[in-house]
Amino acid sequence: MQIQKISISTAELDCQIIGKGKISLVIEMGLGAVMGEWAQLATRLSDR
C-alpha cells in the first residue's frame, strides 16, 4: 500500500493506493467518511 498526497486546484487529497499495477478504480468517500470504512472493500477489489 502506498500513501501519497495529490493537489487539485486549491485542494489537497490524501490517497492510499492498494494493490499493484495500473490504477483502475478510485473510491472517493466524501465528507465525514474515513478510510477504515472502505479498507476491507478496497483490499478485496485490489486482489482482482
PyMOL Python script that loads the backbone (N, CA, C, O; Angstrom):
from pymol import cmd

cmd.read_pdbstr("""\
ATOM      1  N   MET A   1       0.844  -1.173   0.000  1.00  0.00           N
ATOM      2  CA  MET A   1       0.000   0.000   0.000  1.00  0.00           C
ATOM      3  C   MET A   1       0.890   1.237   0.000  1.00  0.00           C
ATOM      4  O   MET A   1       1.848   1.328   0.767  1.00  0.00           O
ATOM      5  N   GLN A   2       0.564   2.171  -0.859  1.00  0.00           N
ATOM      6  CA  GLN A   2       1.271   3.447  -0.925  1.00  0.00           C
ATOM      7  C   GLN A   2       0.336   4.538  -0.423  1.00  0.00           C
ATOM      8  O   GLN A   2      -0.874   4.480  -0.638  1.00  0.00           O
ATOM      9  N   ILE A   3       0.902   5.518   0.238  1.00  0.00           N
ATOM     10  CA  ILE A   3       0.149   6.694   0.646  1.00  0.00           C
ATOM     11  C   ILE A   3       0.800   7.897   0.004  1.00  0.00           C
ATOM     12  O   ILE A   3       2.015   8.073   0.097  1.00  0.00           O
ATOM     13  N   GLN A   4       0.004   8.726  -0.649  1.00  0.00           N
ATOM     14  CA  GLN A   4       0.556   9.919  -1.266  1.00  0.00           C
ATOM     15  C   GLN A   4      -0.462  11.046  -1.201  1.00  0.00           C
ATOM     16  O   GLN A   4      -1.658  10.804  -1.040  1.00  0.00           O
ATOM     17  N   LYS A   5       0.007  12.259  -1.325  1.00  0.00           N
ATOM     18  CA  LYS A   5      -0.839  13.441  -1.314  1.00  0.00           C
ATOM     19  C   LYS A   5      -0.846  14.030  -2.715  1.00  0.00           C
ATOM     20  O   LYS A   5       0.204  14.182  -3.339  1.00  0.00           O
ATOM     21  N   ILE A   6      -2.041  14.361  -3.207  1.00  0.00           N
ATOM     22  CA  ILE A   6      -2.140  14.995  -4.517  1.00  0.00           C
ATOM     23  C   ILE A   6      -2.847  16.343  -4.368  1.00  0.00           C
ATOM     24  O   ILE A   6      -3.680  16.521  -3.479  1.00  0.00           O
ATOM     25  N   SER A   7      -2.513  17.272  -5.232  1.00  0.00           N
ATOM     26  CA  SER A   7      -3.136  18.593  -5.227  1.00  0.00           C
ATOM     27  C   SER A   7      -3.984  18.761  -6.469  1.00  0.00           C
ATOM     28  O   SER A   7      -3.541  18.483  -7.584  1.00  0.00           O
ATOM     29  N   ILE A   8      -5.212  19.218  -6.265  1.00  0.00           N
ATOM     30  CA  ILE A   8      -6.116  19.531  -7.364  1.00  0.00           C
ATOM     31  C   ILE A   8      -6.628  20.938  -7.103  1.00  0.00           C
ATOM     32  O   ILE A   8      -7.407  21.170  -6.178  1.00  0.00           O
ATOM     33  N   SER A   9      -6.182  21.865  -7.926  1.00  0.00           N
ATOM     34  CA  SER A   9      -6.515  23.274  -7.737  1.00  0.00           C
ATOM     35  C   SER A   9      -6.056  23.708  -6.352  1.00  0.00           C
ATOM     36  O   SER A   9      -4.856  23.693  -6.078  1.00  0.00           O
ATOM     37  N   THR A  10      -6.966  24.090  -5.478  1.00  0.00           N
ATOM     38  CA  THR A  10      -6.571  24.533  -4.137  1.00  0.00           C
ATOM     39  C   THR A  10      -6.774  23.451  -3.083  1.00  0.00           C
ATOM     40  O   THR A  10      -6.528  23.688  -1.901  1.00  0.00           O
ATOM     41  N   ALA A  11      -7.219  22.274  -3.495  1.00  0.00           N
ATOM     42  CA  ALA A  11      -7.472  21.181  -2.548  1.00  0.00           C
ATOM     43  C   ALA A  11      -6.295  20.203  -2.523  1.00  0.00           C
ATOM     44  O   ALA A  11      -5.665  19.948  -3.549  1.00  0.00           O
ATOM     45  N   GLU A  12      -6.012  19.666  -1.345  1.00  0.00           N
ATOM     46  CA  GLU A  12      -5.023  18.595  -1.207  1.00  0.00           C
ATOM     47  C   GLU A  12      -5.739  17.356  -0.711  1.00  0.00           C
ATOM     48  O   GLU A  12      -6.499  17.415   0.256  1.00  0.00           O
ATOM     49  N   LEU A  13      -5.499  16.231  -1.372  1.00  0.00           N
ATOM     50  CA  LEU A  13      -6.141  14.977  -1.023  1.00  0.00           C
ATOM     51  C   LEU A  13      -5.100  13.943  -0.632  1.00  0.00           C
ATOM     52  O   LEU A  13      -4.066  13.816  -1.288  1.00  0.00           O
ATOM     53  N   ASP A  14      -5.370  13.202   0.438  1.00  0.00           N
ATOM     54  CA  ASP A  14      -4.529  12.074   0.801  1.00  0.00           C
ATOM     55  C   ASP A  14      -5.081  10.843   0.117  1.00  0.00           C
ATOM     56  O   ASP A  14      -6.283  10.588   0.179  1.00  0.00           O
ATOM     57  N   CYS A  15      -4.223  10.077  -0.535  1.00  0.00           N
ATOM     58  CA  CYS A  15      -4.643   8.890  -1.281  1.00  0.00           C
ATOM     59  C   CYS A  15      -3.909   7.671  -0.769  1.00  0.00           C
ATOM     60  O   CYS A  15      -2.725   7.738  -0.438  1.00  0.00           O
ATOM     61  N   GLN A  16      -4.619   6.557  -0.705  1.00  0.00           N
ATOM     62  CA  GLN A  16      -3.997   5.272  -0.426  1.00  0.00           C
ATOM     63  C   GLN A  16      -4.131   4.432  -1.689  1.00  0.00           C
ATOM     64  O   GLN A  16      -5.226   4.285  -2.231  1.00  0.00           O
ATOM     65  N   ILE A  17      -3.029   3.890  -2.150  1.00  0.00           N
ATOM     66  CA  ILE A  17      -3.023   3.042  -3.330  1.00  0.00           C
ATOM     67  C   ILE A  17      -2.823   1.613  -2.856  1.00  0.00           C
ATOM     68  O   ILE A  17      -1.813   1.291  -2.230  1.00  0.00           O
ATOM     69  N   ILE A  18      -3.798   0.753  -3.158  1.00  0.00           N
ATOM     70  CA  ILE A  18      -3.782  -0.631  -2.696  1.00  0.00           C
ATOM     71  C   ILE A  18      -3.677  -1.527  -3.919  1.00  0.00           C
ATOM     72  O   ILE A  18      -4.381  -1.310  -4.905  1.00  0.00           O
ATOM     73  N   GLY A  19      -2.816  -2.520  -3.869  1.00  0.00           N
ATOM     74  CA  GLY A  19      -2.634  -3.433  -4.983  1.00  0.00           C
ATOM     75  C   GLY A  19      -1.456  -3.011  -5.846  1.00  0.00           C
ATOM     76  O   GLY A  19      -0.686  -2.121  -5.482  1.00  0.00           O
ATOM     77  N   LYS A  20      -1.331  -3.654  -6.979  1.00  0.00           N
ATOM     78  CA  LYS A  20      -0.215  -3.395  -7.884  1.00  0.00           C
ATOM     79  C   LYS A  20      -0.750  -3.175  -9.286  1.00  0.00           C
ATOM     80  O   LYS A  20      -1.866  -3.580  -9.610  1.00  0.00           O
ATOM     81  N   GLY A  21       0.052  -2.535 -10.107  1.00  0.00           N
ATOM     82  CA  GLY A  21      -0.341  -2.334 -11.499  1.00  0.00           C
ATOM     83  C   GLY A  21      -1.067  -1.020 -11.704  1.00  0.00           C
ATOM     84  O   GLY A  21      -1.051  -0.134 -10.849  1.00  0.00           O
ATOM     85  N   LYS A  22      -1.700  -0.918 -12.857  1.00  0.00           N
ATOM     86  CA  LYS A  22      -2.404   0.284 -13.253  1.00  0.00           C
ATOM     87  C   LYS A  22      -3.600   0.550 -12.332  1.00  0.00           C
ATOM     88  O   LYS A  22      -4.319  -0.380 -11.964  1.00  0.00           O
ATOM     89  N   ILE A  23      -3.810   1.792 -11.967  1.00  0.00           N
ATOM     90  CA  ILE A  23      -4.951   2.154 -11.137  1.00  0.00           C
ATOM     91  C   ILE A  23      -6.198   2.136 -12.011  1.00  0.00           C
ATOM     92  O   ILE A  23      -6.278   2.861 -13.002  1.00  0.00           O
ATOM     93  N   SER A  24      -7.181   1.297 -11.639  1.00  0.00           N
ATOM     94  CA  SER A  24      -8.379   1.171 -12.453  1.00  0.00           C
ATOM     95  C   SER A  24      -9.659   1.520 -11.692  1.00  0.00           C
ATOM     96  O   SER A  24     -10.739   1.546 -12.282  1.00  0.00           O
ATOM     97  N   LEU A  25      -9.549   1.787 -10.396  1.00  0.00           N
ATOM     98  CA  LEU A  25     -10.717   2.106  -9.604  1.00  0.00           C
ATOM     99  C   LEU A  25     -10.335   3.138  -8.546  1.00  0.00           C
ATOM    100  O   LEU A  25      -9.325   2.992  -7.858  1.00  0.00           O
ATOM    101  N   VAL A  26     -11.143   4.167  -8.429  1.00  0.00           N
ATOM    102  CA  VAL A  26     -10.938   5.191  -7.403  1.00  0.00           C
ATOM    103  C   VAL A  26     -12.189   5.233  -6.547  1.00  0.00           C
ATOM    104  O   VAL A  26     -13.294   5.375  -7.070  1.00  0.00           O
ATOM    105  N   ILE A  27     -12.028   5.112  -5.226  1.00  0.00           N
ATOM    106  CA  ILE A  27     -13.147   5.212  -4.295  1.00  0.00           C
ATOM    107  C   ILE A  27     -13.009   6.547  -3.584  1.00  0.00           C
ATOM    108  O   ILE A  27     -12.031   6.772  -2.872  1.00  0.00           O
ATOM    109  N   GLU A  28     -13.969   7.425  -3.767  1.00  0.00           N
ATOM    110  CA  GLU A  28     -13.962   8.731  -3.116  1.00  0.00           C
ATOM    111  C   GLU A  28     -15.029   8.684  -2.035  1.00  0.00           C
ATOM    112  O   GLU A  28     -16.211   8.492  -2.322  1.00  0.00           O
ATOM    113  N   MET A  29     -14.605   8.862  -0.790  1.00  0.00           N
ATOM    114  CA  MET A  29     -15.501   8.618   0.336  1.00  0.00           C
ATOM    115  C   MET A  29     -16.402   9.785   0.687  1.00  0.00           C
ATOM    116  O   MET A  29     -17.441   9.580   1.315  1.00  0.00           O
ATOM    117  N   GLY A  30     -16.049  10.986   0.309  1.00  0.00           N
ATOM    118  CA  GLY A  30     -16.898  12.130   0.612  1.00  0.00           C
ATOM    119  C   GLY A  30     -16.721  12.645   2.027  1.00  0.00           C
ATOM    120  O   GLY A  30     -15.884  12.153   2.784  1.00  0.00           O
ATOM    121  N   LEU A  31     -17.504  13.618   2.365  1.00  0.00           N
ATOM    122  CA  LEU A  31     -17.407  14.293   3.650  1.00  0.00           C
ATOM    123  C   LEU A  31     -17.799  13.371   4.806  1.00  0.00           C
ATOM    124  O   LEU A  31     -18.849  12.730   4.769  1.00  0.00           O
ATOM    125  N   GLY A  32     -16.965  13.314   5.807  1.00  0.00           N
ATOM    126  CA  GLY A  32     -17.287  12.584   7.018  1.00  0.00           C
ATOM    127  C   GLY A  32     -16.909  11.118   7.031  1.00  0.00           C
ATOM    128  O   GLY A  32     -17.016  10.478   8.076  1.00  0.00           O
ATOM    129  N   ALA A  33     -16.478  10.568   5.930  1.00  0.00           N
ATOM    130  CA  ALA A  33     -16.099   9.153   5.892  1.00  0.00           C
ATOM    131  C   ALA A  33     -14.609   9.014   6.176  1.00  0.00           C
ATOM    132  O   ALA A  33     -13.839   9.957   5.997  1.00  0.00           O
ATOM    133  N   VAL A  34     -14.218   7.838   6.617  1.00  0.00           N
ATOM    134  CA  VAL A  34     -12.805   7.555   6.884  1.00  0.00           C
ATOM    135  C   VAL A  34     -12.392   6.307   6.111  1.00  0.00           C
ATOM    136  O   VAL A  34     -13.233   5.475   5.771  1.00  0.00           O
ATOM    137  N   MET A  35     -11.103   6.180   5.836  1.00  0.00           N
ATOM    138  CA  MET A  35     -10.602   5.049   5.044  1.00  0.00           C
ATOM    139  C   MET A  35     -10.928   3.717   5.702  1.00  0.00           C
ATOM    140  O   MET A  35     -11.162   2.728   5.007  1.00  0.00           O
ATOM    141  N   GLY A  36     -10.948   3.674   7.030  1.00  0.00           N
ATOM    142  CA  GLY A  36     -11.249   2.423   7.717  1.00  0.00           C
ATOM    143  C   GLY A  36     -12.579   1.813   7.314  1.00  0.00           C
ATOM    144  O   GLY A  36     -12.748   0.595   7.369  1.00  0.00           O
ATOM    145  N   GLU A  37     -13.533   2.659   6.907  1.00  0.00           N
ATOM    146  CA  GLU A  37     -14.831   2.168   6.479  1.00  0.00           C
ATOM    147  C   GLU A  37     -14.746   1.442   5.140  1.00  0.00           C
ATOM    148  O   GLU A  37     -15.581   0.584   4.855  1.00  0.00           O
ATOM    149  N   TRP A  38     -13.771   1.763   4.327  1.00  0.00           N
ATOM    150  CA  TRP A  38     -13.652   1.214   2.973  1.00  0.00           C
ATOM    151  C   TRP A  38     -12.460   0.278   2.802  1.00  0.00           C
ATOM    152  O   TRP A  38     -12.327  -0.347   1.750  1.00  0.00           O
ATOM    153  N   ALA A  39     -11.597   0.163   3.795  1.00  0.00           N
ATOM    154  CA  ALA A  39     -10.345  -0.590   3.648  1.00  0.00           C
ATOM    155  C   ALA A  39     -10.579  -2.042   3.242  1.00  0.00           C
ATOM    156  O   ALA A  39      -9.889  -2.552   2.359  1.00  0.00           O
ATOM    157  N   GLN A  40     -11.537  -2.711   3.868  1.00  0.00           N
ATOM    158  CA  GLN A  40     -11.776  -4.118   3.548  1.00  0.00           C
ATOM    159  C   GLN A  40     -12.253  -4.277   2.106  1.00  0.00           C
ATOM    160  O   GLN A  40     -11.783  -5.165   1.394  1.00  0.00           O
ATOM    161  N   LEU A  41     -13.171  -3.436   1.675  1.00  0.00           N
ATOM    162  CA  LEU A  41     -13.648  -3.486   0.284  1.00  0.00           C
ATOM    163  C   LEU A  41     -12.528  -3.183  -0.696  1.00  0.00           C
ATOM    164  O   LEU A  41     -12.365  -3.892  -1.690  1.00  0.00           O
ATOM    165  N   ALA A  42     -11.751  -2.135  -0.427  1.00  0.00           N
ATOM    166  CA  ALA A  42     -10.656  -1.769  -1.322  1.00  0.00           C
ATOM    167  C   ALA A  42      -9.637  -2.883  -1.436  1.00  0.00           C
ATOM    168  O   ALA A  42      -9.126  -3.141  -2.526  1.00  0.00           O
ATOM    169  N   THR A  43      -9.332  -3.545  -0.341  1.00  0.00           N
ATOM    170  CA  THR A  43      -8.376  -4.653  -0.358  1.00  0.00           C
ATOM    171  C   THR A  43      -8.919  -5.826  -1.181  1.00  0.00           C
ATOM    172  O   THR A  43      -8.186  -6.423  -1.970  1.00  0.00           O
ATOM    173  N   ARG A  44     -10.200  -6.156  -1.000  1.00  0.00           N
ATOM    174  CA  ARG A  44     -10.791  -7.248  -1.783  1.00  0.00           C
ATOM    175  C   ARG A  44     -10.822  -6.916  -3.268  1.00  0.00           C
ATOM    176  O   ARG A  44     -10.556  -7.786  -4.098  1.00  0.00           O
ATOM    177  N   LEU A  45     -11.141  -5.680  -3.616  1.00  0.00           N
ATOM    178  CA  LEU A  45     -11.175  -5.299  -5.027  1.00  0.00           C
ATOM    179  C   LEU A  45      -9.793  -5.269  -5.652  1.00  0.00           C
ATOM    180  O   LEU A  45      -9.655  -5.544  -6.844  1.00  0.00           O
ATOM    181  N   SER A  46      -8.767  -4.943  -4.879  1.00  0.00           N
ATOM    182  CA  SER A  46      -7.416  -4.842  -5.429  1.00  0.00           C
ATOM    183  C   SER A  46      -6.830  -6.210  -5.765  1.00  0.00           C
ATOM    184  O   SER A  46      -5.862  -6.299  -6.521  1.00  0.00           O
ATOM    185  N   ASP A  47      -7.408  -7.278  -5.209  1.00  0.00           N
ATOM    186  CA  ASP A  47      -6.922  -8.631  -5.494  1.00  0.00           C
ATOM    187  C   ASP A  47      -7.300  -9.087  -6.901  1.00  0.00           C
ATOM    188  O   ASP A  47      -6.721 -10.045  -7.415  1.00  0.00           O
ATOM    189  N   ARG A  48      -8.254  -8.420  -7.522  1.00  0.00           N
ATOM    190  CA  ARG A  48      -8.755  -8.862  -8.822  1.00  0.00           C
ATOM    191  C   ARG A  48      -7.972  -8.262  -9.951  1.00  0.00           C
ATOM    192  O   ARG A  48      -8.264  -8.531 -11.116  1.00  0.00           O
TER     193      ARG A  48
END
""", "prot")
cmd.dss("prot")
cmd.show_as("cartoon", "prot")
cmd.util.cbc("prot")
cmd.orient("prot")
